[in-house]
Amino acid sequence: MNIAMFTDSWLPTRDGCVSSIMKFREGLEKRGHKVYIFAPRDKHGEIQEDERTFLFKAREFPQYPDYRMAIQLSSRKDALLREHDIQMIHSHGIAFMGFKAMMSSSILKIPLLMHFHTWVTEVAHYYPFNIKKEVLDDLVWRYLKPLCRHSDGVVAPSLTAIEELRQKIPGMAYSDWVFPGIDADKFNPSVNGSEIREKHGLNDNEVILHVGRLSLEKNLEQVLKAMTILKKNRPNAKLLVVGNGPAREQYQNMVKELHIQDNVIFAGFVEDDDLPKYYAAADSFVLASKFETLGIVMTEALASGKPVAGVNYRVIPHIISHGNNGFLFEDNPEDCAEKIIGCLEAPPEMAKNAVRSVSMFDTGKSIDKLELIYKKTEDIHEERMKKSGTPYTRVT
């Protein structure tokens, strides 16, 4: 099958959406599919077009320069879809590229699968509009409802996320969930993290790891406040923060204000090849974000055999089994600190439970599921075309 993946987020930006696309693309192409990327161009030209990557003129998002807005309508995308005989449009973007995907699907009569990666209403603090959050939320959902209902299928990274989406947008033609998969050869308990401990001077410390984009919706401030408690109770504990983002300076200033400079290390962006070593270097992992539709980093930590302290919200309690593979905490620093300590003091059996708990997120199973979703999406599209009296030739 020839698949076009539309996205508002693409390299050199790295986030859960980009990671998912890359995993899906790799897995599908190993099975003989051809995957083409349609994405916004970055102004620095770090990423170039190739025979299966097409970039479109875009503006930087004012409050979040890592993201670009491909505002201009372009007939080039439709010409490329025709030229490469695209048989499925899988849109990972729900903003400008999502709208372009919907338009191309409508014009060219190509099946459209819409992939909902993030709760876009919860990043209103970055929107360049001076509108009350309640009003902005309403406007966003007014846009998303027809977008999802027009699509032949809608997917999200977890059952929890898709169930919430079904409640908010009844009447979708078809909906399901699919996770991009964990590479067990890459993320596993046998990886050696001594190099990272040596690099950051952590050989004699208990290490709590946080991986993710440094943005306000990730709720890192709760973890930083929890570190003030750990500083008193476990002065040897250090928080290793991996990632970059628009709130990095704000969080670094907060660390100074809380007087925990000696207990927090900002490691910055880490290359994919080095990331497993950071998980291996940690004694536990923490995730306070209430923004997640799944939390890829949480599953990678579990696959690496690390107990996870996770906020008791949305999808996280469906992955973290309290007392089994980690601990759940309420959204306050005291409980967060208590559950981090629980992970640091966890028996060896919890590490084994962590690995077992994410065995269902195997990469091969993920691609199996996605192929079935494509088939179902095409079934829905064919049904819609028949009802409208429009000829449609199925993929063979």
N, C-alpha and C positions, 0 to 999 in steps of 0.2 A: 504494500500500500504506500502511496505517496502522501505524506502528511505535512501540512503547514502548521507550525507552532507560532502563533502570534503572542507577543509579550510586551508589556510596558517596562519590564525590568530585564536588563541584559548586561553582559560583560562590558566594561570592567567592574561594574557593581556586582557584589556578591551578597546574596540573601537566600532565604529559603526557597523562593520562587525560582531563582536562577539555578540553584543546586538541583531542584526537582527536575527542571527542564533538561539539564545536562544528563541526569541519571536516566530519565525516560528516553532521551535521544540515544544514548549509548546502548541501552537495553533493546530498544526497538531496531536499531540498525544492525545489531548482532544477529537479529532474526530475519534480516533481509529487507526490512522496510527502509524507505528513504525519508528522512526528516529534514525539512527546510525551516529555517528560523527567519521570522519577520519581526524586526525589533527597531527601537529608536537608535539613531546614531549618537555616539558621544562626541562632544565638541573637540576633544583632544585627539581624536582619531586613533586611539589606542587599539581599537578593534576594527579590523578591516573586513570587507565583504569577501566571501569566497563563493564557490559554486552552489553552496547550500545555505548561505547566510546572507540575508538581504537587509540593509539598514536604511532607515528613512529619516529625513531631516527632522530635528527635534530641538526644543528649547529645554534648558535646565529648569527643574522645579525650583522656584526661588528659595524656599525654606529648606530644601533638601537637594543639594546640587548633584548627589549621586543618581538621582532619578530624572528622567527626561520625558517631555511631553511631545509626542508626535502629533501635533495639532493639524497640520495641513492634510487635506484630502489629496490622494494621489491615485491616478489611474494605473500607475506602474505596478502596484501590488496585484491588480487583477490580471494584467498582462503576464506577470510572473506565475501566477496561479495557473493560468491557461498553459503557458509554455512548459511547465513541469508536470502537467496533468495531475494536479492536486485532487485527491479523492476524499480527504478529510481535513477540516480546519479545526485544530485543537487550540483554543485561545486561552493562554495563561494570563492574559491581560483583561481587566474589566473596565479600564478607563479608555484612553484614546485608541489604543490598539484593539481593545475589545470591541469598540464601536466599529472600527475598520473591518474587523473580522465578521461582525454581524452583517455589515453592508455587502461585503464580498460574497458571503454565503447566500444572501438574498439575490444578488445579481447573477451569480454563476450557478446557483442551485447546488451548492456543495454542502454536505452534512456539516453541522457546527456543534462542537462540544465546548462548553464554557467551563473553565477550571477556576474555582473560587479559592485562592490561596490565603487571603487575609481579610480581616474585618476592617474594611476601609473606613467605616464611620468612626473608628477609634483612633484614627491618626488626624483628627480635625485640627489639632494644634499646628500642623504643618501646611494646611491649606491656605492659599494666598487670598482668602476671602474674609472680610470683616462681617461675619454673620454669626449669630448665636448658634451654639452647637446643636440645640434641638432642631432648629430650622434647617441647618445644614444636613443633619442626619436624615430628616424627612426628604429633602431634595435628592440625596444620594440614593435612598431606597426607591424613590419615584423613578430614578434612572435605571436602577438595577432590576426592578421587577420586569419591565418589558424586555430588557436584554436577556434575562434568564428564561423568560417564557417563550421568546422567539427562538432560543437555541433548541436543537434537537436533543441535547443532553446537557446536564450540569453535574460536575463532580467537585468534591472537596477532599482534602487529605485524610479525613477521619469520619467515622460514622457520627460522632458527636457533632461535628461541624455541619454535616449535610442534614442532620435532623433539625438543627437550629435554622438552617437555611430553608428547609421545607416549611417550617412554621412561619417564617417571615415572608416567603414567596410561595403560597399555594398555587397550584395550577401549572407547575413545570411539567413538560412532556415526559421527562425521564430524569432521574437523579440517582447518583450512587457515590461511593467513595473509593479512592485508590491512593495508596501510599507509594512514594517513589522507590522505596526499598533501601535496605542497609547492606553494604558490602562487608560481609562477615570476614573476608580475607584481609580487609583493611582495618576494621574496627573489631577488636577482640582482646581478651585479657592477656594474650601472650606478647603484645607489643611492649617494647621497652621504653620507659619514659625517663630514664636516668639522664639522658642528654639535656632534656628540658629542665629538670631539677637543677642540674649543674649550671646551665645557662642563666637561670634566674635566682641562683643562690638559695635553693629550697631544700637542700639535702637533709636538713634537720627540722623541717617544718611539716605540719599537717596542712595539706593543700586542698582548698575548696575551689573548684573551677566553675567559671561562668563563661559561656560562649554565645555570642550573638551580636547583632547590630546594636550599637550604642545610640539608642533613640528612646524618647520618653515613654513610649507605649510598652517598653520592655520592663519597666518597673524596677530597675536596678537599684533605685534609691532605698527600697526596703531591705535589700541585701546589704547595702553599705551601712545602714542603720543597725542591722543585725550584727555587723562586724564590730560595732562599738561594744556590744555585749560580750562577744567572743573574745575581744581584746582583754577584758577583765578576767573571764573564766578560763580561756585557753590562749594565753598570749603568744603561744608558738604557732597558732593558726594563721594562715595567709590566704587571701582571696586573689586568685589569678584570673584577670579579666581579659578574655580574648575577643577581639573585634574592634571595629571602628564605626563611626557614625556621627550625626550632627550634634549629639548630646555629650560627646566625649569630654569637651572642655568643662561643661556644666558638672559632670560627674567627678572630674578631677578636682574641681574647686570644692565640691561637696566633701570629698575625702579630706582635704585640708581643713575645712571647717569642723569636721568631726574628729580631727586629730588622729586619723588612722593611716597616715602615710606609710608607716612601717608595716602595716598589715594588708595593704592592697597593692597589687602590681598590675599596671595596664600594659599588656603585651602587644597591643595593636593587632593589625591584620596578620593572619597566619595562613600560609599557603596550604592547599589541600593535602599535599604529601606529608606535611608536618603535623597536621591536626591530630591524627591518631596518637602521636607521641605526647601531645598535651593532655589528652584524656588519660593516657597511661601514667602520666606524671602526677595525676590528682588522686586524692584519697576519697573525695566525694564530689558531687556535682549539685549545683543549685539553679533553679529556674523559678523566678517570681513573676514572669510575664503572664498577664491575663488576656493577652492579645492572640494567643496561638490557636490555629486551626489543627495543629498537631504538635509541633515542636520537634523538628528533625534532630536538633542537638541533644535533646533529652533521650531520644532513642539510640543515638550514637554513643552517648555516655553509658546507657544500660548495656549495650552490646559490648562495650569495653570493660564491663564488669564493675561499674561504679554505682554505688547506691545514690539515688537522687532525692534531694529535698525539693519538692515542688509545691507551688501554691495550689490550694484546693479550689480550682476554678476551671470551668469549661472542660476541655479534653484531658487535662493533666490527671485528674483522679481516675480516668478510664485507662491510663497507662501505668500510673504509679499505684501499686497495691500497698496500702499503709502497713508498714511493719514487715513486708515481704521483700520488695525490691527497692524500698526507699521509705520516705515519710512525707505526709502531706501537712502543710501548715496553712493557717489562716493568714490573711493579708495584713500582718503586723510584724514589726521587727522582733518582738519577744518570742513569738511562736516560730518565726523563721529561724532565729538563733538556736532555739531548743531542738528543732528538727535537723538542722545542720549538725549539731552535736550528736544527735542520734545516728546520723549517717557515718560520722567519724568514728563512733564507737560500735558500729555494726559488726556482728559476727561474720566470719568468712562465708557462711552459707548465703548471706544476702547478696554477695557478689555473684554467686552461681545463679541465684534466683533472678538477678538482674538480666543476665545473659539469656536465660530461658524465656523471660517475659517478652522479649522482642523477636523471638524466633519466627513469629508469624510474618514479620516484615522482611522476609527474604526477597532479594532482587528479582529472582526468577518468578516467584509467585506474583509479584507486583506487575511485571510485564504480562503475565498470563491474564491478570485481571483487566489490565488496560486494553488488551486486544479484545476481550469479551465486551468491554464497554464501547469500543469502537463499533463492534458488530451491532450492538443494541442501538447505538446512536444512528447508525445507517438504517436499521429497521424502521426507526421512528421517522427518519427523513423520507424514506421511500413511501411510508404510509401517508405522510403529509403531502407529498408530491402527487400521489394517486388521487387524494381527495380534491386537490386543486386542478387535476386534469393535466399536470405537467409531466412529460416523459422523463424517466430517470433510469440510468443504467447502473446497476450495482457493481461494486468492486468484485473482481473474480479472484 
